[in-house]
Amino acid sequence: RVRAEVRDTGTGIPADLRQQIFEPFFTTKQEGEGTGLGLSIVRNIMEKHQAEIRVDSEVDKGSCFTLLFYAC
C-alpha cells in the first residue's frame, strides 16, 4: 500500500460539509469563483484505480487529505 498526504493550515472544513465536498458541483465559493468539480474528479479517479481518498479537517486549523493506493 502507498499512502500520500496533503496538508494545509487553512480554515478547515466544518464537519457538516465533509461528505459534501466530494459531490459534483458542490462549492462554498461565490458564483463564478469555482465549479466545485475538483474533489469529485479526484475521488472518481481514485475509485477507478481501486484507491481511496480520505479527509480529516479541523475548523481554524486546516485539513489533511490522504490518498491510499493498494497493490494490484
Secondary structure in CASP SS format (residue, H / E / C, confidence):
PFRMAT SS
TARGET T0000
AUTHOR 0000-0000-0000
METHOD secondary structure of the structure
MODEL  1
R C 1.00
V E 1.00
R E 1.00
A E 1.00
E E 1.00
V E 1.00
R E 1.00
D C 1.00
T C 1.00
G C 1.00
T C 1.00
G C 1.00
I C 1.00
P C 1.00
A H 1.00
D H 1.00
L H 1.00
R C 1.00
Q C 1.00
Q H 1.00
I H 1.00
F H 1.00
E C 1.00
P C 1.00
F C 1.00
F C 1.00
T C 1.00
T C 1.00
K C 1.00
Q C 1.00
E C 1.00
G C 1.00
E C 1.00
G C 1.00
T C 1.00
G C 1.00
L C 1.00
G H 1.00
L H 1.00
S H 1.00
I H 1.00
V H 1.00
R H 1.00
N H 1.00
I H 1.00
M H 1.00
E H 1.00
K H 1.00
H C 1.00
Q C 1.00
A C 1.00
E E 1.00
I E 1.00
R E 1.00
V E 1.00
D E 1.00
S E 1.00
E E 1.00
V C 1.00
D C 1.00
K C 1.00
G E 1.00
S E 1.00
C E 1.00
F E 1.00
T E 1.00
L E 1.00
L E 1.00
F E 1.00
Y C 1.00
A C 1.00
C C 1.00
END
